[in-house]
Amino acid sequence: MSRDHKYVSTGDEYGEFVKTHVLPEIKNSDAVVTIVPEKELVDPKIATELGAAIFLDKPIFLVVLPGREIPPKLEKIADAILVLETDDPETIYAAVEVTMHEFFESMED
């Protein structure tokens, strides 16, 4: 892998977006919730958020929708995994809320 300075530069637009939006949001959050994308669709923002969550030691919650698979390395770093049988937004939100509540409640014990 080459070190193309275009991608490691802090002056590029995406780098600025990450510094001004993504990192502050993750720093101020209790956890990172990620819907696992389809295998062929690796989203740069999701990848950046997961990397930041790891560096900031934030809990990572993965939501797996029907027909999707978790990459094995991603599965290893997840604090909680929700495998759902629906892609209904209200169901997803409710499941994430319950899982996060249970996770943080168990941390208090």
N, C-alpha and C positions, 0 to 999 in steps of 0.2 A: 504494500500500500504506500503510495507516494504521499508526501506531505505538501499538498498543494496549498500555498499560503492564502489563496482565495477563500478556502474553507476554514482555516484556523485564525484568520484575521478577526479582530474585534470590531472592525469598522464596517463590515458588510450589513446589509439590511436585516437579514435573518438574525445575525448576532445581536443587533440592537433590539429587535423584537423580543428575543429571548431574555436579554438583560432587563428590558423595561416592562415586560408583561408576564412571561412565563415564570421566571425565577421568583419575582415578588409574590405571585399567586401561590406557588408551591411553598415558599418559605412561610407564608401566612396560613397555610392549610394544615389540617390535622393528618391528612392522608391524601394519597393520589388514587383516583379511581380511573381505570382504563378499560374500555371495551376492546377486547382482543380483535384486531382487524383480521380480515381474510388473509390467508397465507401470502398471496401475491401482492397485497396492498400495504406495504410498510409505510406508514405515515411519518414524515420527518418530525412533526410536532409531538406525536405520541412517543417516538423514540427519544426525543429531547426531554420530554416530561419524565419518562422513566429513568433516564440517566440522571437527571437532577434529583429525582426522588431518592435514588440510591446514594448520591453524594450527600444529600441533606438528611439521610437516615429517616425518611418518612415511610410509614406503612404503605404498602402497595396492595390495592384491591383490584383483582381482575374479574371482569364480567365476560362470560363466554356465551355467545348467542348460538342458536341452533346452526349446526353445520360447520362450526369453526373449531379449530384445534389450537391448543396452547403450545407454543414452541417449548421444548423441554427446559432450556435454560431460563426462560421467562417464568415457567412454573416453579422453578427452584427458588426464585427470589420473592415470590408472592407471599404476602402475609395472609391473604384470604382469597379464595377463588369461588365465584358464584357461577355455577353452570345452570343456565336458564333454558327452558323449553319454549320460550316466546321472545319476540323482539319488541313487544309492546312497551313503549316508554314509561307508562305509569307503573307497570309491573317491575321493570328494571329499577326505577327510582325507589320503589317500596322495598325491594329485595336488598338494594345497596344500603338503604337507611337502616334496616334491621341488622344486617351484617356488621355495619360500622358500629352500631350501638352495642351489639354483643361483643365485638372485638375490644372496644375501649372499656367496656364494663369488666371484661376478663383481665385487662391490664391493671385494674385497680385492686384485684385480689392479691 
